[in-house]
Amino acid sequence: MHHSFQKLFARLEFQRKNTLNSIMQLNNEQLNFAPQGKWSIAQILSHIIAAETMSLQYIKKKIHGVKEAEDTGMKEEIKMILLKWSQRLPGLKFKAPKQVVETTTQLHDFATIKNEWDTVRSEYHALLETIPNEYINRKIYKHVRVGYLNMKHALIFFREHIGHHLPQIKKLL
Protein backbone atom coordinates (compact mmCIF):
# COMPACT_ATOMS: atom_id res chain seq x y z
CA MET A 1 0.00 0.00 0.00
CA HIS A 2 1.29 3.45 -0.90
CA HIS A 3 2.54 5.35 2.17
CA SER A 4 0.11 8.24 1.60
CA PHE A 5 -2.78 5.76 1.69
CA GLN A 6 -1.38 4.19 4.86
CA LYS A 7 -1.29 7.52 6.70
CA LEU A 8 -4.74 8.61 5.56
CA PHE A 9 -6.31 5.23 6.23
CA ALA A 10 -4.74 5.04 9.70
CA ARG A 11 -6.20 8.46 10.58
CA LEU A 12 -9.56 7.44 9.19
CA GLU A 13 -9.56 4.24 11.22
CA PHE A 14 -8.52 6.10 14.39
CA GLN A 15 -11.48 8.44 13.90
CA ARG A 16 -13.87 5.54 13.27
CA LYS A 17 -12.72 3.64 16.36
CA ASN A 18 -13.05 6.74 18.54
CA THR A 19 -16.55 7.28 17.20
CA LEU A 20 -17.53 3.69 17.93
CA ASN A 21 -15.95 3.87 21.41
CA SER A 22 -18.03 6.95 22.19
CA ILE A 23 -21.29 5.09 21.54
CA MET A 24 -20.53 1.50 22.54
CA GLN A 25 -22.22 1.83 25.95
CA LEU A 26 -25.49 3.12 24.50
CA ASN A 27 -28.50 0.85 24.44
CA ASN A 28 -30.68 0.51 21.34
CA GLU A 29 -33.18 3.07 22.60
CA GLN A 30 -30.42 5.65 23.06
CA LEU A 31 -28.87 4.84 19.68
CA ASN A 32 -32.22 5.27 17.95
CA PHE A 33 -33.46 8.33 19.84
CA ALA A 34 -34.22 11.03 17.28
CA PRO A 35 -35.27 14.50 18.40
CA GLN A 36 -38.10 15.82 16.25
CA GLY A 37 -36.82 16.56 12.75
CA LYS A 38 -33.31 15.27 13.51
CA TRP A 39 -31.46 12.04 12.87
CA SER A 40 -30.59 9.57 15.62
CA ILE A 41 -27.02 8.41 16.18
CA ALA A 42 -27.94 5.13 14.46
CA GLN A 43 -29.30 7.03 11.45
CA ILE A 44 -26.19 9.22 11.22
CA LEU A 45 -23.88 6.22 11.31
CA SER A 46 -26.08 4.29 8.87
CA HIS A 47 -25.78 7.26 6.50
CA ILE A 48 -21.97 7.40 6.83
CA ILE A 49 -21.64 3.65 6.26
CA ALA A 50 -23.99 3.77 3.25
CA ALA A 51 -22.02 6.64 1.70
CA GLU A 52 -18.73 4.77 2.18
CA THR A 53 -20.25 1.56 0.80
CA MET A 54 -21.63 3.25 -2.32
CA SER A 55 -18.30 4.96 -2.90
CA LEU A 56 -16.50 1.64 -2.53
CA GLN A 57 -18.77 0.01 -5.12
CA TYR A 58 -18.08 2.84 -7.55
CA ILE A 59 -14.32 2.77 -6.97
CA LYS A 60 -14.23 -1.01 -7.46
CA LYS A 61 -15.78 -0.50 -10.91
CA LYS A 62 -13.47 2.37 -11.83
CA ILE A 63 -10.32 0.58 -10.67
CA HIS A 64 -10.65 -1.80 -13.62
CA GLY A 65 -10.06 1.12 -15.98
CA VAL A 66 -7.46 2.87 -13.85
CA LYS A 67 -4.85 2.74 -16.65
CA GLU A 68 -7.12 4.83 -18.89
CA ALA A 69 -8.26 7.25 -16.17
CA GLU A 70 -6.76 10.73 -16.10
CA ASP A 71 -4.64 12.04 -13.25
CA THR A 72 -6.03 14.67 -10.94
CA GLY A 73 -4.46 18.11 -11.05
CA MET A 74 -4.73 21.60 -9.60
CA LYS A 75 -8.45 21.81 -10.43
CA GLU A 76 -9.19 18.75 -8.27
CA GLU A 77 -6.95 20.04 -5.46
CA ILE A 78 -9.00 23.24 -5.38
CA LYS A 79 -12.23 21.25 -5.44
CA MET A 80 -10.93 19.17 -2.53
CA ILE A 81 -10.09 22.28 -0.49
CA LEU A 82 -13.60 23.62 -1.07
CA LEU A 83 -15.11 20.24 -0.22
CA LYS A 84 -13.14 20.07 3.04
CA TRP A 85 -14.30 23.52 4.05
CA SER A 86 -17.89 22.70 3.18
CA GLN A 87 -17.73 19.87 5.69
CA ARG A 88 -16.15 22.03 8.40
CA LEU A 89 -18.42 25.06 8.34
CA PRO A 90 -20.95 24.48 11.14
CA GLY A 91 -23.86 26.39 9.62
CA LEU A 92 -23.54 24.82 6.20
CA LYS A 93 -25.95 21.93 5.70
CA PHE A 94 -26.51 19.68 2.73
CA LYS A 95 -29.26 17.25 1.96
CA ALA A 96 -27.92 13.74 1.71
CA PRO A 97 -27.70 12.71 -1.95
CA LYS A 98 -30.84 10.95 -3.16
CA GLN A 99 -28.96 7.79 -4.14
CA VAL A 100 -27.41 7.52 -0.67
CA VAL A 101 -30.76 8.07 1.03
CA GLU A 102 -32.44 5.45 -1.16
CA THR A 103 -29.80 2.81 -0.50
CA THR A 104 -29.23 3.43 3.20
CA THR A 105 -30.10 0.42 5.29
CA GLN A 106 -31.14 1.56 8.74
CA LEU A 107 -28.89 -0.09 11.31
CA HIS A 108 -30.44 -0.19 14.79
CA ASP A 109 -27.90 -1.68 17.18
CA PHE A 110 -24.24 -1.20 18.02
CA ALA A 111 -23.12 -4.68 16.98
CA THR A 112 -24.62 -4.31 13.51
CA ILE A 113 -23.24 -0.79 13.06
CA LYS A 114 -19.77 -1.93 14.10
CA ASN A 115 -19.90 -5.06 11.94
CA GLU A 116 -21.05 -3.18 8.82
CA TRP A 117 -18.43 -0.46 9.28
CA ASP A 118 -15.71 -3.04 9.98
CA THR A 119 -16.65 -4.83 6.76
CA VAL A 120 -16.61 -1.77 4.50
CA ARG A 121 -13.32 -0.57 5.98
CA SER A 122 -11.76 -4.00 5.57
CA GLU A 123 -12.76 -3.90 1.91
CA TYR A 124 -11.22 -0.43 1.53
CA HIS A 125 -8.00 -1.66 3.08
CA ALA A 126 -7.86 -4.59 0.66
CA LEU A 127 -8.60 -2.29 -2.28
CA LEU A 128 -5.90 0.18 -1.28
CA GLU A 129 -3.41 -2.69 -1.28
CA THR A 130 -4.13 -3.30 -4.97
CA ILE A 131 -3.61 0.22 -6.33
CA PRO A 132 -0.15 0.49 -7.92
CA ASN A 133 1.89 3.55 -6.90
CA GLU A 134 1.82 4.99 -10.42
CA TYR A 135 -1.99 5.20 -10.27
CA ILE A 136 -2.53 6.90 -6.92
CA ASN A 137 -3.48 10.20 -8.56
CA ARG A 138 -5.96 8.73 -11.02
CA LYS A 139 -9.59 9.90 -11.05
CA ILE A 140 -11.36 6.83 -9.69
CA TYR A 141 -13.64 8.38 -7.07
CA LYS A 142 -16.69 10.45 -7.98
CA HIS A 143 -18.08 12.78 -5.35
CA VAL A 144 -21.70 13.71 -5.92
CA ARG A 145 -21.06 17.47 -5.63
CA VAL A 146 -17.53 18.06 -6.99
CA GLY A 147 -17.02 15.24 -9.47
CA TYR A 148 -13.97 13.09 -10.10
CA LEU A 149 -11.19 12.88 -7.52
CA ASN A 150 -8.41 10.45 -6.68
CA MET A 151 -8.27 7.85 -3.93
CA LYS A 152 -6.35 10.09 -1.53
CA HIS A 153 -9.10 12.68 -1.93
CA ALA A 154 -11.71 10.00 -1.23
CA LEU A 155 -10.02 9.05 2.05
CA ILE A 156 -9.76 12.70 3.05
CA PHE A 157 -13.42 13.26 2.23
CA PHE A 158 -14.50 10.23 4.31
CA ARG A 159 -12.62 11.69 7.29
CA GLU A 160 -14.17 15.11 6.74
CA HIS A 161 -17.62 13.58 6.29
CA ILE A 162 -17.40 11.84 9.66
CA GLY A 163 -16.04 15.03 11.20
CA HIS A 164 -19.01 16.90 9.75
CA HIS A 165 -21.41 14.54 11.55
CA LEU A 166 -19.51 14.27 14.87
CA PRO A 167 -21.08 17.42 16.36
CA GLN A 168 -24.53 15.90 15.70
CA ILE A 169 -23.48 12.71 17.47
CA LYS A 170 -21.90 14.59 20.39
CA LYS A 171 -25.04 16.68 20.81
CA LEU A 172 -27.14 13.51 20.98
CA LEU A 173 -24.77 11.94 23.51
RATADA-V174630 format. One record per residue. N is the residue number from 0. RES is the residue in three letters. PHI is phi as a letter, one per 30 degrees, with the letter a starting at -180 (none if undefined). PSI is psi as a letter, one per 40 degrees, with the letter a starting at -180 (* if undefined). OMEGA is omega in radians with two decimals (NA if undefined). Layout:
BEGIN
N/RES/PHI/PSI/OMEGA  N/RES/PHI/PSI/OMEGA
END
This chain:
BEGIN
0/MET/none/h/3.12  1/HIS/d/i/-3.06  2/HIS/e/d/3.13  3/SER/d/d/3.06  4/PHE/d/d/-3.12  5/GLN/e/d/-3.12  6/LYS/d/d/-3.11  7/LEU/d/d/-3.13  8/PHE/d/d/3.11  9/ALA/d/d/3.12  10/ARG/d/d/3.12  11/LEU/d/d/3.13  12/GLU/d/d/3.09  13/PHE/e/d/3.13  14/GLN/d/d/-3.13  15/ARG/d/d/-3.13  16/LYS/d/d/3.08  17/ASN/d/d/3.11  18/THR/d/d/3.12  19/LEU/d/d/3.12  20/ASN/d/d/-3.11  21/SER/d/e/-3.10  22/ILE/c/e/-3.00  23/MET/d/d/-3.14  24/GLN/d/e/-3.11  25/LEU/d/i/3.04  26/ASN/d/i/-3.08  27/ASN/d/d/3.12  28/GLU/d/d/3.13  29/GLN/d/d/3.13  30/LEU/d/d/-3.04  31/ASN/c/e/3.09  32/PHE/d/h/-3.14  33/ALA/b/h/3.04  34/PRO/e/i/-3.07  35/GLN/e/h/3.11  36/GLY/i/e/-3.12  37/LYS/b/i/3.07  38/TRP/d/i/2.99  39/SER/d/i/3.06  40/ILE/e/d/3.13  41/ALA/d/d/3.12  42/GLN/d/d/3.12  43/ILE/d/d/-3.11  44/LEU/d/d/3.06  45/SER/d/d/3.11  46/HIS/d/d/-3.13  47/ILE/d/d/-3.13  48/ILE/d/d/3.12  49/ALA/d/d/3.13  50/ALA/d/d/3.12  51/GLU/d/d/-3.14  52/THR/d/d/3.11  53/MET/d/d/3.11  54/SER/d/d/3.12  55/LEU/d/d/3.12  56/GLN/d/d/3.14  57/TYR/d/d/-3.11  58/ILE/d/d/3.12  59/LYS/d/d/3.08  60/LYS/d/d/-3.07  61/LYS/d/d/-3.09  62/ILE/d/d/3.12  63/HIS/d/d/3.11  64/GLY/c/f/-3.04  65/VAL/e/d/-3.13  66/LYS/d/d/-3.11  67/GLU/d/e/-3.11  68/ALA/d/i/3.11  69/GLU/d/i/3.02  70/ASP/d/i/3.00  71/THR/d/i/3.14  72/GLY/b/a/-3.10  73/MET/d/d/3.14  74/LYS/e/d/-3.13  75/GLU/d/d/3.08  76/GLU/d/d/3.11  77/ILE/d/d/3.09  78/LYS/e/d/-3.11  79/MET/d/d/3.09  80/ILE/d/d/3.12  81/LEU/d/d/3.12  82/LEU/d/d/3.10  83/LYS/e/d/-3.11  84/TRP/d/d/3.11  85/SER/d/d/3.14  86/GLN/d/d/-3.07  87/ARG/c/d/-3.12  88/LEU/d/h/-3.01  89/PRO/d/d/-3.08  90/GLY/d/e/-3.08  91/LEU/d/h/-3.12  92/LYS/b/i/3.09  93/PHE/b/i/2.97  94/LYS/d/i/3.07  95/ALA/d/h/3.12  96/PRO/e/i/-3.08  97/LYS/e/d/-3.10  98/GLN/d/d/3.08  99/VAL/d/d/3.13  100/VAL/e/d/-3.08  101/GLU/d/d/-3.09  102/THR/c/e/-3.14  103/THR/d/h/3.02  104/THR/c/h/-3.14  105/GLN/d/h/3.10  106/LEU/c/h/-2.98  107/HIS/c/e/-3.09  108/ASP/b/i/-3.06  109/PHE/e/d/-3.09  110/ALA/e/d/-3.13  111/THR/d/d/3.10  112/ILE/e/d/-3.13  113/LYS/d/d/-3.12  114/ASN/d/d/-3.13  115/GLU/d/d/-3.13  116/TRP/d/d/3.06  117/ASP/e/d/-3.08  118/THR/d/d/-3.10  119/VAL/d/d/3.13  120/ARG/d/d/3.06  121/SER/d/d/3.11  122/GLU/d/d/3.07  123/TYR/d/d/3.14  124/HIS/e/d/3.13  125/ALA/d/d/3.12  126/LEU/d/d/-3.13  127/LEU/d/d/3.11  128/GLU/d/d/-3.04  129/THR/c/e/-3.06  130/ILE/d/h/3.12  131/PRO/d/i/-3.09  132/ASN/e/d/-3.09  133/GLU/d/e/-3.11  134/TYR/c/e/-3.06  135/ILE/d/d/-3.14  136/ASN/c/e/-3.11  137/ARG/d/i/3.14  138/LYS/d/g/-3.14  139/ILE/b/e/3.12  140/TYR/c/h/3.11  141/LYS/c/h/3.07  142/HIS/d/h/-3.04  143/VAL/d/d/-3.08  144/ARG/c/d/-3.03  145/VAL/c/e/3.06  146/GLY/i/a/-2.98  147/TYR/d/h/3.11  148/LEU/b/i/3.10  149/ASN/c/i/-3.05  150/MET/d/d/3.08  151/LYS/d/d/3.10  152/HIS/d/d/3.14  153/ALA/e/d/-3.13  154/LEU/d/d/3.10  155/ILE/d/d/3.13  156/PHE/d/d/3.14  157/PHE/e/d/3.11  158/ARG/d/d/3.14  159/GLU/d/d/-3.14  160/HIS/d/d/3.08  161/ILE/d/d/3.12  162/GLY/e/d/3.10  163/HIS/d/d/-3.09  164/HIS/c/e/-3.12  165/LEU/e/d/3.10  166/PRO/d/d/3.08  167/GLN/d/d/-3.12  168/ILE/d/d/-3.12  169/LYS/d/d/3.11  170/LYS/d/d/3.13  171/LEU/d/d/3.11  172/LEU/d/*/NA
END
